[in-house]
Amino acid sequence: MGTPDGYAQRVPKQRYSPPSGDVAARIDRVVALFLKQQEIETAYKRALADLTSPNGDAVPIAHVADRLGVQRKTVYRHLGRSMT
């Protein structure tokens, strides 16, 4: 192939530029939803930490997991803590 290692030479691609109109609007919608999801996730994790904090209400993790319909390890993971 004309290269020392036998692989084809890499050629950079041109950056994607969305066409104006519907596609650009749909990309903007996805970006807005992603940012909103990030804000909601941050607020959720902050509220969860406050709820389960020993200095706060100290709601048991098992009860929170039951109410959320997830396993306890999921709640611990959302809190950034280990189950052990």
Buried (B, 14 or more C-beta within 10 A) or exposed (E): EEEEEEEEEEEEEEEEEEEEEEEEEEEEEEEEEEEEEEEEEEEEEEEBBEBBEEEEEEBEBEEBBEEEEEEBEBBBEBBEEEEE
